[in-house]
Amino acid sequence: MEEFPLLLSLGLLLVLSMACGKLANLIHAPRMVGYLIAGVIFGPSFAGVFSYERVHGEYSMLVDMSLAIIAFSIGGHLKLDTMQDALGRISSISLLQALTSTVFVLVIMYFTLPYLVAEDVYSGLPETALLAVAIILGAASAATAPATIMSLLKEYDAKGNFKNVLLGVMALGDVLTIIFYGFAITIAVTLMGEAGDIGLGEAMMKPVIKLGSAFAIGAVGGYILRQMLHYFEDETQVLPLILGAILISAGLSRWLEFSPLLTTMVLGLVVVNTIPQRKYSKEAGSYDAFLVIDRISEAIYGIFFLLAGAHIDFTLALQAGGIALVLTLARFAGKISGAFAGGVVSGSDVNVRRYLGLTLLPAAGVMVGLTLDASQTLDGENVRRLTDIMVSAVLGATLICEIITPFIIRYALRKAGAI
């Protein structure tokens, strides 16, 4: 099929995502499911309206931009003075659910990978190769899918304590994931024998420096944006100003090989916690700096999830189907049990203990991104088949999650009284 011109393709991306989202609503499914199905149907795997080259090339910038805006919105929901009483509970739940997910996946994958991966794939590699893969999968499994959760919270207009705890756990959980991954990839490189002359101590400091630098960029950017907002009252000027700040922060962080997700999350966190009270809109229930972003959020979600669906390669996902299924079940068990344990330890209410874990099950951008980064880091001819299987397994797990978790989250939000 001949590729459409870029401008026409962008228009189709927006129209098809919104149309399929509306169709999903008509059958009482979340709009996000419609966006994903649109990506699968019109992506490279089927109709080919959006080609493989375009999805993985020119449109990569749209995915990065969408994730940066979503991360900024997450940071903007973390108003510390209103969450002060819940910070201890949020920290306990975040840490336990992230740790439990990592440990469950690491242990289960380590013991099952020898039976799920053909021996010729890793026969020429160090004996610790499968352990290295299990460590990477474990660290990446601590992640949630902020875009999925934020989209559903917005669609169903979730409110109350449960929503606030979920947002805090999600944000802190993804920060912990990035920290876990930084150490995991360092250990994996060492286990694969690719560390070279760099000492383990020096290698372990790299993720700490990168995370601190990403945080600093977001904090400085947030302070500058906060100062500039003093001089802009017109909403039509505030929107491009905020979008520019988000893209500059994310782009700078990406260029310096830090974490754009953490940078833009901190950007939003600093803005919402330092912005003048006169900028507060009681009618909207949020700061107008974030209200203007909220007005374009549905288009952002539509773009992100359609392209997420278009990224799914069914051939690769099916090749690692057994690993994907085990990975999904291990991660689900870790998230649910970890969130429950965190709720008990922190003395959270019964709804948080019972249902929060269910809302943390989605896995998409962060988990896939970290796994792709690992496959590029462990980029040798002898290890490529193993890393390809690792990436395929994560894509398969993502496919499972993106199909079933929107319905699970909706159920959990209703049972918890958030919608």
CORQUIZI-V744908 format. One record per pair of residues at least 24 apart in sequence whose C-alpha atoms are under 10 Angstrom apart, sorted by sequence separation. I is the first residue (numbers start at 1). J is the second residue. D is the distance in Angstrom with one decimal. If there is no record, write none. Layout:
i j d
I J D
I J D
//
This chain:
i j d
107 131 9.1
109 133 8.5
110 134 5.4
146 170 7.0
182 206 7.7
183 207 6.6
221 245 7.1
222 246 9.3
333 357 9.2
335 359 9.2
336 360 7.9
367 391 10.0
368 392 9.6
371 395 9.5
13 38 9.0
106 131 8.1
109 134 5.5
110 135 8.3
144 169 9.7
145 170 8.3
146 171 7.9
182 207 4.7
183 208 8.7
221 246 8.6
332 357 8.4
333 358 10.0
335 360 6.6
336 361 8.0
368 393 9.9
369 394 9.9
13 39 8.7
16 42 8.8
106 132 9.4
108 134 8.3
109 135 8.8
144 170 6.7
181 207 8.4
182 208 7.7
242 268 9.8
332 358 8.2
335 361 6.7
368 394 6.4
106 133 8.6
107 134 7.5
110 137 9.8
143 170 8.4
144 171 8.9
180 207 9.0
218 245 9.8
221 248 8.7
222 249 9.1
334 361 9.6
367 394 7.6
368 395 6.9
106 134 4.9
107 135 8.6
109 137 8.1
110 138 9.7
143 171 9.7
146 174 8.5
179 207 6.9
182 210 8.7
218 246 9.1
221 249 6.6
332 360 8.7
333 361 9.4
367 395 9.2
13 42 9.3
105 134 7.3
106 135 5.4
109 138 8.2
143 172 10.0
144 173 7.4
145 174 8.7
178 207 8.6
179 208 7.5
182 211 8.7
220 249 9.4
332 361 6.1
368 397 9.7
12 42 9.9
105 135 8.3
106 136 8.0
108 138 9.3
143 173 6.6
144 174 6.6
219 249 9.8
331 361 7.9
332 362 9.1
364 394 8.9
367 397 9.9
368 398 7.8
103 134 9.8
105 136 9.6
106 137 6.7
107 138 8.2
142 173 7.2
143 174 5.3
179 210 9.5
217 248 10.0
218 249 6.5
331 362 10.0
363 394 9.0
364 395 8.3
367 398 8.5
102 134 9.5
103 135 8.8
105 137 6.9
106 138 4.5
142 174 7.4
143 175 8.7
179 211 7.3
217 249 6.7
218 250 8.6
331 363 9.5
363 395 9.5
102 135 8.1
105 138 4.9
106 139 7.9
142 175 9.8
143 176 8.3
144 177 8.9
178 211 7.9
217 250 9.0
328 361 9.1
364 397 8.9
365 398 8.8
102 136 9.1
104 138 7.4
105 139 8.4
140 174 9.6
142 176 7.8
143 177 5.5
218 252 10.0
328 362 9.9
363 397 7.8
364 398 5.6
102 137 7.9
103 138 6.4
105 140 9.4
106 141 9.0
142 177 5.4
143 178 8.2
214 249 9.1
217 252 8.2
218 253 8.8
328 363 9.2
362 397 9.7
363 398 5.6
364 399 8.5
13 49 9.3
102 138 4.2
103 139 8.4
105 141 7.1
141 177 8.0
142 178 9.0
175 211 8.9
214 250 9.2
217 253 7.3
362 398 7.8
363 399 8.8
12 49 8.7
13 50 8.3
101 138 7.0
102 139 5.2
104 141 9.3
105 142 9.1
139 176 9.3
140 177 6.5
143 180 9.9
362 399 9.9
363 400 9.1
364 401 8.0
12 50 9.1
100 138 9.5
101 139 8.2
102 140 7.6
103 141 9.4
139 177 6.3
140 178 8.2
142 180 8.3
143 181 9.8
214 252 9.3
215 253 9.6
362 400 9.2
363 401 6.1
364 402 7.5
99 138 9.2
101 140 9.2
102 141 6.0
103 142 9.3
138 177 9.7
139 178 8.3
141 180 10.0
142 181 9.1
214 253 6.2
362 401 5.5
363 402 7.3
9 49 7.8
10 50 9.4
98 138 9.6
99 139 8.7
101 141 6.2
102 142 5.6
139 179 8.8
140 180 8.0
141 181 9.6
213 253 8.4
214 254 9.3
361 401 7.2
362 402 6.5
9 50 7.2
98 139 8.5
100 141 9.8
101 142 5.4
102 143 9.3
139 180 5.5
140 181 6.4
217 258 9.6
222 263 9.6
226 267 9.6
361 402 9.5
362 403 9.4
9 51 9.8
98 140 9.7
99 141 9.7
100 142 8.2
101 143 8.9
138 180 9.0
139 181 5.2
214 256 9.1
218 260 8.9
221 263 8.8
222 264 8.8
225 267 8.5
226 268 9.9
229 271 9.5
362 404 8.7
363 405 8.9
98 141 8.0
99 142 7.1
138 181 8.7
139 182 8.8
210 253 9.5
213 256 9.3
214 257 9.1
215 258 9.3
217 260 9.5
218 261 9.7
220 263 9.9
221 264 8.9
222 265 9.8
224 267 9.7
225 268 9.7
361 404 9.6
362 405 5.8
6 50 9.8
98 142 4.6
136 180 9.1
137 181 9.2
139 183 8.8
140 184 9.0
213 257 9.9
214 258 5.6
215 259 8.6
218 262 7.6
219 263 7.8
222 266 7.4
223 267 8.1
226 270 8.1
227 271 9.3
361 405 6.5
362 406 7.8
3 48 8.5
4 49 7.5
9 54 9.5
97 142 7.5
98 143 7.5
135 180 9.7
136 181 6.9
139 184 6.4
213 258 7.1
214 259 5.8
215 260 9.5
217 262 9.5
218 263 4.4
219 264 9.1
221 266 8.9
222 267 4.5
225 270 9.3
226 271 5.6
230 275 8.8
360 405 9.0
361 406 9.3
1 47 8.7
2 48 9.2
3 49 7.3
4 50 8.1
97 143 9.9
98 144 9.4
135 181 8.8
136 182 9.7
138 184 8.5
139 185 8.8
210 256 9.0
212 258 9.1
213 259 8.8
214 260 7.2
215 261 9.9
216 262 10.0
217 263 6.2
218 264 5.8
219 265 9.5
220 266 9.4
221 267 6.1
222 268 6.7
224 270 9.9
225 271 7.2
226 272 8.6
229 275 8.2
230 276 8.2
233 279 8.8
359 405 7.9
362 408 9.5
1 48 7.1
2 49 8.8
3 50 7.7
4 51 9.0
95 142 9.6
136 183 9.4
137 184 9.1
210 257 7.8
211 258 6.8
212 259 9.9
214 261 8.8
215 262 6.6
216 263 7.7
217 264 8.7
218 265 7.4
219 266 6.0
220 267 7.9
221 268 9.4
222 269 7.8
223 270 6.7
224 271 9.1
226 273 9.6
227 274 9.4
229 276 9.3
242 289 7.5
358 405 8.2
359 406 8.7
361 408 8.5
362 409 8.7
1 49 7.9
3 51 6.9
6 54 8.8
94 142 9.6
135 183 9.7
136 184 5.8
210 258 5.4
211 259 7.0
214 262 6.4
215 263 5.5
218 266 5.0
219 267 5.7
222 270 5.2
223 271 6.8
226 274 7.0
227 275 8.5
230 278 9.9
241 289 9.7
242 290 8.8
359 407 9.9
360 408 9.9
361 409 8.2
2 51 9.2
10 59 9.2
135 184 6.0
136 185 6.4
209 258 9.1
210 259 7.6
213 262 10.0
214 263 5.0
215 264 8.8
217 266 8.5
218 267 4.4
219 268 8.9
221 270 8.6
222 271 5.3
226 275 6.0
227 276 9.7
230 279 9.0
239 288 9.8
243 292 10.0
359 408 7.2
360 409 8.1
1 51 8.9
3 53 9.8
134 184 9.7
135 185 8.0
136 186 9.7
212 262 9.8
213 263 8.6
214 264 8.8
215 265 8.8
216 266 8.5
217 267 8.1
218 268 8.1
219 269 8.3
220 270 8.7
221 271 9.0
222 272 8.9
225 275 9.5
226 276 8.6
229 279 9.1
238 288 8.8
239 289 7.7
242 292 8.9
243 293 8.1
358 408 6.6
359 409 4.8
3 54 9.0
133 184 9.6
136 187 9.0
207 258 8.9
211 262 7.9
212 263 9.7
214 265 9.9
215 266 6.3
216 267 9.4
218 269 8.8
219 270 6.1
222 273 9.8
223 274 8.0
238 289 6.9
239 290 9.0
242 293 8.1
358 409 6.2
359 410 8.3
6 58 9.0
132 184 8.2
133 185 9.4
135 187 8.2
136 188 7.1
211 263 8.9
214 266 8.6
215 267 8.5
218 270 7.9
219 271 8.8
222 274 8.9
223 275 9.3
238 290 9.7
239 291 9.3
240 292 9.6
357 409 9.5
358 410 9.5
359 411 9.1
6 59 9.8
132 185 8.2
135 188 7.0
218 271 9.9
222 275 9.8
235 288 8.1
239 292 5.9
240 293 9.7
355 408 9.8
356 409 9.0
358 411 8.8
359 412 6.6
132 186 9.8
134 188 9.1
235 289 8.4
238 292 7.5
239 293 6.8
355 409 8.8
358 412 6.4
359 413 7.8
132 187 7.3
133 188 7.2
233 288 9.6
237 292 10.0
238 293 9.3
357 412 8.9
358 413 9.1
131 187 9.9
132 188 4.5
233 289 9.9
235 291 9.3
236 292 8.6
239 295 9.7
308 364 8.0
355 411 8.9
356 412 7.4
131 188 7.9
132 189 7.7
235 292 6.9
239 296 9.5
308 365 8.0
355 412 5.4
356 413 8.6
130 188 9.6
132 190 8.7
133 191 9.7
354 412 8.7
355 413 7.7
129 188 8.0
132 191 6.1
133 192 9.6
305 364 9.6
355 414 9.6
128 188 8.8
129 189 9.5
131 191 8.0
132 192 7.1
229 289 8.2
305 365 9.8
352 412 9.8
355 415 7.5
356 416 8.4
130 191 9.4
131 192 9.4
304 365 9.4
351 412 9.0
354 415 9.2
355 416 6.6
128 190 9.6
129 191 6.6
130 192 9.4
351 413 9.5
354 416 8.3
128 191 5.8
129 192 5.9
226 289 9.5
353 416 9.8
127 191 8.7
128 192 6.9
129 193 9.3
351 415 7.7
352 416 7.4
126 191 7.6
127 192 8.7
128 193 9.4
324 389 9.8
328 393 9.4
351 416 5.1
126 192 6.2
323 389 8.8
324 390 9.0
327 393 7.7
328 394 8.7
331 397 9.6
350 416 8.8
351 417 8.2
125 192 7.6
126 193 7.6
323 390 8.5
324 391 9.8
326 393 9.4
327 394 7.9
351 418 9.7
125 193 9.4
320 388 9.5
321 389 9.9
324 392 7.9
325 393 8.2
328 396 8.9
329 397 9.1
320 389 6.2
323 392 9.0
324 393 4.4
325 394 9.6
327 396 9.3
328 397 5.5
332 401 9.6
319 389 7.8
320 390 8.0
323 393 5.7
324 394 6.2
327 397 6.8
328 398 8.3
94 165 9.7
98 169 9.6
320 391 9.0
321 392 8.4
322 393 8.1
323 394 8.5
324 395 7.7
325 396 7.8
326 397 8.7
74 146 7.8
93 165 9.2
94 166 9.5
97 169 9.0
98 170 10.0
316 388 8.6
317 389 8.9
320 392 5.9
321 393 6.7
324 396 5.2
325 397 6.5
328 400 7.7
73 146 9.8
74 147 9.3
93 166 9.7
316 389 8.0
319 392 7.3
320 393 5.0
321 394 9.7
323 396 8.5
324 397 4.7
328 401 7.7
73 147 9.9
90 164 9.3
91 165 9.8
94 168 8.2
95 169 8.6
98 172 9.5
99 173 9.6
317 391 8.7
318 392 8.0
319 393 8.1
320 394 8.7
321 395 9.6
322 396 9.2
323 397 8.5
324 398 8.4
71 146 7.4
86 161 9.0
90 165 6.1
93 168 9.6
94 169 4.9
98 173 6.2
102 177 9.0
316 391 8.6
317 392 5.0
318 393 8.4
320 395 9.0
321 396 6.4
322 397 9.8
324 399 9.2
325 400 8.1
70 146 7.3
71 147 8.2
74 150 7.8
89 165 8.1
90 166 8.2
93 169 6.7
94 170 7.4
97 173 8.0
98 174 8.6
316 392 5.2
317 393 6.2
320 396 7.1
321 397 8.3
324 400 8.4
70 147 6.3
73 150 8.6
90 167 9.1
91 168 8.2
92 169 8.9
93 170 9.9
94 171 8.7
95 172 8.2
96 173 9.4
99 176 8.9
315 392 8.9
316 393 8.1
317 394 8.0
318 395 9.4
319 396 8.9
320 397 9.4
69 147 9.7
70 148 9.9
83 161 9.3
86 164 8.7
87 165 8.6
90 168 6.1
91 169 7.1
94 172 6.2
95 173 7.0
98 176 7.1
99 177 9.2
102 180 8.6
314 392 9.1
317 395 5.8
318 396 6.9
67 146 8.5
71 150 9.6
86 165 7.2
89 168 9.6
90 169 5.4
93 172 9.6
94 173 5.2
98 177 7.1
313 392 8.4
316 395 7.9
317 396 4.3
67 147 7.3
70 150 7.7
89 169 9.0
90 170 9.2
93 173 8.9
94 174 8.9
312 392 9.5
316 396 7.9
317 397 8.1
66 147 8.7
70 151 9.3
83 164 7.5
87 168 8.0
90 171 9.9
91 172 7.4
94 175 9.7
95 176 7.5
99 180 9.0
178 259 8.0
314 395 8.8
315 396 9.7
317 398 9.2
82 164 9.3
83 165 8.4
86 168 8.9
87 169 9.4
90 172 8.1
91 173 8.8
94 176 8.1
95 177 9.8
98 180 9.0
313 395 7.8
314 396 7.9
317 399 8.1
90 173 9.5
178 261 9.3
312 395 6.7
313 396 8.6
317 400 10.0
175 259 9.7
178 262 8.3
311 395 8.9
312 396 8.1
79 164 9.5
83 168 8.5
314 399 8.9
78 164 8.0
175 261 8.8
312 398 8.6
313 399 9.5
77 164 8.0
78 165 9.8
174 261 8.8
175 262 6.6
312 399 7.2
80 168 9.9
174 262 8.2
78 167 7.4
79 168 9.7
309 398 9.9
77 167 7.2
78 168 6.6
172 262 9.8
175 265 9.3
308 398 9.6
309 399 8.3
77 168 8.3
171 262 9.0
308 399 9.5
75 167 8.9
74 167 7.0
75 168 9.0
78 171 8.5
309 402 8.9
74 168 8.6
77 171 9.6
171 265 7.9
308 402 9.4
171 266 9.9
74 170 8.6
75 171 7.4
74 171 6.7
75 172 10.0
305 402 9.5
71 171 8.4
261 366 8.5
32 147 9.6
33 148 9.7
32 148 7.4
32 149 9.9
32 151 7.1
31 151 8.5
32 152 7.6
30 151 9.0
31 152 8.3
30 152 7.2
32 155 9.1
31 155 7.8
30 155 7.8
30 156 8.9
154 294 9.0
154 297 9.0
155 298 8.9
154 298 8.8
72 218 9.8
151 297 8.4
150 297 9.7
151 298 7.8
151 300 9.6
151 301 6.6
150 301 9.0
151 302 9.4
147 300 9.5
148 301 8.4
147 301 7.1
151 305 9.8
148 304 9.7
147 304 8.1
148 305 8.4
147 305 8.4
72 242 9.7
169 339 9.3
72 243 9.8
69 242 9.5
69 243 7.7
72 246 7.3
68 243 9.6
71 246 9.4
69 246 6.7
65 243 9.4
68 246 6.7
69 247 8.3
72 250 9.9
68 247 7.3
65 246 8.4
66 247 9.9
68 249 8.9
69 250 9.3
65 247 6.9
68 250 6.3
64 247 9.2
67 250 9.4
68 251 9.3
165 348 9.7
194 377 9.5
194 378 7.9
65 250 8.1
185 370 9.5
189 374 9.2
194 379 9.8
64 250 8.3
65 251 9.0
141 327 8.5
162 348 10.0
166 352 8.6
181 367 10.0
185 371 9.8
188 374 8.9
192 378 8.1
194 380 9.4
64 251 9.0
75 262 9.3
78 265 9.6
141 328 8.9
162 349 9.2
165 352 8.0
169 356 9.2
173 360 9.6
75 263 9.8
76 264 9.9
77 265 9.9
78 266 9.9
143 331 9.8
161 349 9.8
178 366 8.9
182 370 9.6
185 373 9.2
186 374 9.9
189 377 8.0
71 260 8.8
72 261 8.3
75 264 7.7
76 265 7.7
79 268 9.9
80 269 8.7
138 327 9.0
141 330 9.2
142 331 8.0
162 351 7.6
163 352 9.7
170 359 9.4
177 366 8.8
178 367 9.8
181 370 7.5
185 374 6.7
188 377 9.7
189 378 6.9
64 254 9.6
71 261 5.9
72 262 9.0
74 264 9.1
75 265 4.5
76 266 8.8
78 268 8.4
79 269 7.4
137 327 8.2
141 331 6.3
161 351 9.9
162 352 6.4
166 356 6.8
170 360 7.3
177 367 8.9
181 371 9.4
184 374 9.5
185 375 10.0
188 378 8.5
70 261 8.8
71 262 7.5
72 263 8.6
73 264 8.7
74 265 6.3
75 266 6.0
76 267 8.4
77 268 8.2
78 269 6.2
79 270 9.3
140 331 10.0
141 332 9.4
144 335 9.4
161 352 9.0
165 356 8.5
166 357 9.3
169 360 8.8
186 377 9.8
192 383 8.9
68 260 6.8
69 261 9.1
71 263 8.5
72 264 5.0
73 265 7.4
74 266 9.2
75 267 7.1
76 268 4.6
77 269 7.6
78 270 9.4
79 271 9.7
80 272 8.9
81 273 8.1
138 330 9.6
142 334 8.7
143 335 9.8
174 366 8.0
178 370 8.4
185 377 8.2
67 260 8.7
68 261 6.0
71 264 5.7
72 265 4.7
75 268 4.4
76 269 5.2
79 272 6.3
80 273 6.8
134 327 9.9
138 331 8.4
141 334 9.1
142 335 8.0
162 355 9.2
163 356 9.3
166 359 7.7
174 367 9.7
177 370 9.4
181 374 9.2
185 378 9.0
67 261 7.1
68 262 9.0
70 264 8.6
71 265 4.8
72 266 7.4
73 267 9.5
74 268 7.3
75 269 4.2
76 270 8.1
78 272 7.6
79 273 5.9
137 331 9.7
141 335 9.1
162 356 7.8
166 360 8.1
65 260 9.8
68 263 8.6
69 264 7.5
70 265 8.4
71 266 8.5
72 267 6.4
73 268 6.4
74 269 8.0
75 270 7.9
76 271 7.2
77 272 7.7
78 273 8.1
79 274 9.6
64 260 8.6
68 264 5.9
69 265 8.8
71 267 8.9
72 268 4.6
73 269 8.7
75 271 8.6
76 272 5.4
77 273 9.7
64 261 9.1
67 264 9.1
68 265 7.9
71 268 7.8
72 269 7.6
75 272 7.8
76 273 8.2
70 268 9.9
71 269 9.8
75 273 9.6
69 268 9.3
72 271 9.5
73 272 9.8
117 320 8.6
116 320 8.4
116 321 9.5
117 322 9.3
116 322 6.7
117 323 8.2
115 322 9.9
116 323 6.4
115 323 9.6
77 286 8.6
113 322 9.7
76 286 9.0
77 287 9.6
112 322 10.0
113 323 7.4
116 326 9.6
149 359 7.4
76 287 8.5
112 323 8.4
148 359 9.8
149 360 8.0
148 360 9.8
149 361 9.4
76 289 9.0
77 290 8.9
113 326 9.6
148 361 9.9
149 362 7.6
76 290 6.8
109 323 8.1
112 326 8.4
145 359 9.9
146 360 9.2
148 362 6.9
112 327 9.9
144 359 9.1
145 360 7.8
147 362 9.3
148 363 8.4
144 360 5.9
145 361 8.1
146 362 8.4
147 363 9.7
148 364 8.1
73 290 6.9
109 326 7.6
143 360 8.7
144 361 6.6
145 362 5.3
146 363 8.7
147 364 8.4
148 365 9.5
72 290 8.8
73 291 9.7
108 326 8.1
109 327 7.0
142 360 9.6
143 361 9.1
144 362 5.7
145 363 4.9
146 364 8.5
147 365 8.2
108 327 8.2
142 361 9.9
143 362 8.6
144 363 5.2
145 364 5.2
146 365 8.4
147 366 9.8
73 293 7.8
141 361 9.8
143 363 6.8
144 364 7.3
145 365 6.4
146 366 8.5
72 293 9.3
73 294 8.1
105 326 8.7
106 327 9.3
108 329 9.9
109 330 8.3
142 363 9.2
143 364 8.5
144 365 8.6
145 366 6.7
105 327 6.5
108 330 6.9
141 363 7.8
143 365 9.1
144 366 7.3
145 367 8.0
70 293 9.4
104 327 9.4
105 328 8.7
107 330 9.2
108 331 9.7
140 363 9.4
143 366 6.3
144 367 7.5
69 293 8.0
70 294 9.8
73 297 9.2
105 329 8.8
106 330 8.9
142 366 9.6
143 367 5.9
69 294 9.8
104 329 9.7
105 330 5.3
106 331 9.6
141 366 9.3
142 367 8.1
143 368 9.6
104 330 5.9
105 331 5.9
140 366 7.7
141 367 6.4
70 297 8.1
103 330 9.4
104 331 6.8
105 332 9.4
140 367 5.1
141 368 9.6
143 370 9.5
69 297 8.4
102 330 9.3
103 331 9.3
104 332 9.3
105 333 9.0
139 367 8.9
140 368 8.0
101 330 7.5
102 331 7.8
104 333 7.6
105 334 7.6
140 369 8.9
141 370 9.7
70 300 8.2
100 330 9.9
101 331 5.4
104 334 5.7
137 367 8.6
140 370 6.3
141 371 9.7
66 297 9.0
69 300 8.0
70 301 8.5
100 331 8.7
101 332 7.7
103 334 7.8
104 335 9.2
139 370 9.0
140 371 6.8
69 301 9.9
101 333 7.4
102 334 7.5
139 371 9.5
66 299 9.4
67 300 8.7
98 331 9.9
100 333 8.6
101 334 3.9
102 335 9.1
137 370 9.2
66 300 5.7
67 301 9.2
70 304 9.8
100 334 5.0
101 335 5.4
104 338 9.9
136 370 8.5
137 371 7.4
140 374 9.8
65 300 8.7
66 301 7.4
99 334 8.2
100 335 6.8
101 336 8.7
136 371 7.3
66 302 9.6
97 333 9.9
98 334 8.0
99 335 9.0
100 336 9.1
101 337 8.6
63 300 9.1
66 303 7.6
67 304 7.7
97 334 6.7
98 335 7.2
100 337 7.5
101 338 7.1
137 374 9.6
62 300 8.9
63 301 9.9
66 304 6.1
96 334 9.2
97 335 5.3
100 338 5.3
101 339 9.7
133 371 9.7
136 374 7.4
65 304 9.0
66 305 9.6
96 335 8.8
97 336 7.5
99 338 7.6
100 339 8.7
136 375 9.8
63 303 7.6
64 304 8.9
97 337 7.3
98 338 7.3
62 303 7.5
63 304 5.7
94 335 9.9
96 337 8.9
97 338 3.8
98 339 8.6
100 341 9.4
133 374 9.2
62 304 7.5
63 305 8.9
96 338 5.2
97 339 4.9
133 375 9.8
63 306 9.9
95 338 8.5
96 339 6.6
97 340 8.2
59 303 9.6
63 307 7.3
94 338 8.5
95 339 9.0
96 340 8.9
97 341 8.0
59 304 9.9
62 307 8.7
63 308 8.2
93 338 7.3
94 339 7.5
96 341 7.1
97 342 7.0
92 338 9.8
93 339 5.5
96 342 5.6
97 343 9.8
60 307 8.7
92 339 9.0
93 340 7.9
95 342 7.8
96 343 9.2
59 307 7.9
93 341 7.5
94 342 7.5
90 339 10.0
92 341 9.1
93 342 4.0
94 343 9.7
96 345 9.5
92 342 5.5
93 343 6.0
163 413 8.4
56 307 9.3
91 342 8.7
92 343 7.7
93 344 8.9
162 413 8.2
55 307 6.9
90 342 8.5
92 344 9.6
93 345 8.2
158 410 10.0
55 308 9.2
89 342 7.7
90 343 8.7
92 345 7.4
93 346 7.3
133 386 8.4
137 390 7.9
141 394 9.2
145 398 9.7
163 416 9.4
56 310 9.3
89 343 7.2
92 346 6.2
129 383 8.7
133 387 7.9
136 390 9.2
137 391 9.5
140 394 9.3
148 402 8.2
152 406 7.4
156 410 8.3
159 413 9.5
162 416 7.1
163 417 9.7
164 418 9.9
55 310 7.0
56 311 7.5
89 344 9.5
91 346 8.8
92 347 9.9
93 348 9.2
151 406 9.6
152 407 9.7
158 413 7.6
161 416 9.8
162 417 8.0
163 418 6.5
55 311 6.9
89 345 8.3
90 346 8.2
130 386 8.7
133 389 10.0
134 390 9.2
137 393 9.5
145 401 9.8
149 405 9.6
153 409 9.3
158 414 9.2
160 416 9.8
161 417 9.6
162 418 6.3
163 419 9.5
50 307 8.9
89 346 4.9
125 382 7.1
126 383 10.0
129 386 8.8
133 390 7.2
137 394 8.1
145 402 9.4
148 405 8.9
149 406 8.2
152 409 7.9
153 410 8.9
156 413 9.0
160 417 8.3
161 418 7.9
52 310 8.2
88 346 7.2
89 347 7.4
90 348 9.2
124 382 7.2
125 383 7.1
148 406 7.5
152 410 7.5
156 414 9.7
159 417 8.6
160 418 6.0
51 310 8.8
52 311 8.0
88 347 9.9
89 348 6.7
93 352 9.7
123 382 9.7
124 383 8.7
158 417 8.8
159 418 5.3
160 419 8.9
50 310 7.6
86 346 9.4
93 353 9.4
97 357 8.0
122 382 8.3
149 409 7.9
153 413 8.7
158 418 5.2
159 419 6.7
49 310 9.9
52 313 9.8
121 382 8.8
122 383 7.5
125 386 9.6
148 409 9.5
149 410 9.8
152 413 9.5
157 418 8.5
158 419 5.0
48 310 9.1
86 348 9.0
121 383 8.2
122 384 9.9
156 418 9.0
157 419 6.7
39 302 9.7
43 306 8.5
93 356 9.4
97 360 9.0
121 384 9.1
122 385 8.2
156 419 6.4
38 302 9.6
39 303 9.3
42 306 8.9
43 307 8.0
45 309 9.7
46 310 9.3
93 357 9.5
121 385 6.3
122 386 6.7
39 304 9.5
40 305 9.9
41 306 9.6
42 307 9.8
43 308 9.6
44 309 9.8
45 310 7.4
120 385 9.8
121 386 6.1
153 418 9.1
32 298 9.8
35 301 8.2
36 302 8.5
39 305 7.2
40 306 7.6
43 309 7.4
44 310 6.4
45 311 8.7
120 386 9.9
121 387 9.8
153 419 8.8
31 298 9.7
35 302 5.7
36 303 9.6
38 305 8.7
39 306 4.1
40 307 8.6
42 309 9.0
43 310 4.4
44 311 8.0
45 312 7.7
34 302 9.0
35 303 7.9
36 304 8.9
37 305 8.8
38 306 5.9
39 307 5.7
40 308 8.4
41 309 8.3
42 310 7.2
43 311 7.5
44 312 8.7
45 313 6.4
46 314 9.9
118 386 9.7
121 389 9.3
32 301 7.6
35 304 8.4
36 305 5.2
37 306 7.3
38 307 8.9
39 308 6.8
40 309 4.8
41 310 7.8
43 312 8.6
44 313 8.1
45 314 7.1
117 386 8.4
31 301 9.5
32 302 7.4
35 305 5.5
36 306 4.9
38 308 9.9
39 309 4.2
40 310 5.0
43 313 9.5
45 315 8.7
31 302 8.6
34 305 8.8
35 306 4.8
36 307 7.7
37 308 9.7
38 309 7.2
39 310 4.3
40 311 7.9
32 304 9.7
33 305 8.4
34 306 8.4
35 307 8.6
36 308 6.7
37 309 6.5
38 310 8.0
39 311 7.8
40 312 7.0
117 389 8.3
32 305 6.8
33 306 9.3
35 308 8.9
36 309 4.6
37 310 8.7
39 312 8.6
40 313 9.0
117 390 9.9
31 305 9.9
32 306 8.7
35 309 7.7
36 310 7.8
40 314 9.4
34 309 9.9
35 310 10.0
36 311 10.0
33 309 9.5
36 312 9.7
18 298 8.6
17 298 9.9
18 299 7.8
21 302 7.9
17 299 8.4
20 302 9.4
18 301 9.7
19 302 9.9
15 299 9.6
17 301 9.0
18 302 6.5
14 299 7.0
17 302 5.3
18 303 9.2
21 306 9.9
13 299 9.9
14 300 9.2
16 302 8.9
17 303 6.9
20 306 9.6
15 302 9.2
16 303 9.7
17 304 9.5
14 302 6.9
15 303 9.8
17 305 8.3
18 306 9.7
13 302 8.3
14 303 6.5
17 306 6.2
13 303 6.7
16 306 8.6
17 307 9.5
14 306 8.9
10 303 9.3
13 306 7.5
13 307 8.5
67 365 8.0
67 366 9.2
64 365 9.6
63 365 9.0
36 399 9.6
37 402 9.9
36 402 7.8
37 403 8.9
36 403 8.3
33 402 7.6
32 402 8.9
33 403 6.9
32 403 9.6
33 404 9.1
33 405 9.7
33 406 7.3
32 406 7.7
33 407 9.2
31 406 9.4
30 406 6.7
29 406 8.3
30 407 7.4
29 407 7.5
28 407 10.0
30 410 8.3
29 410 9.5
//
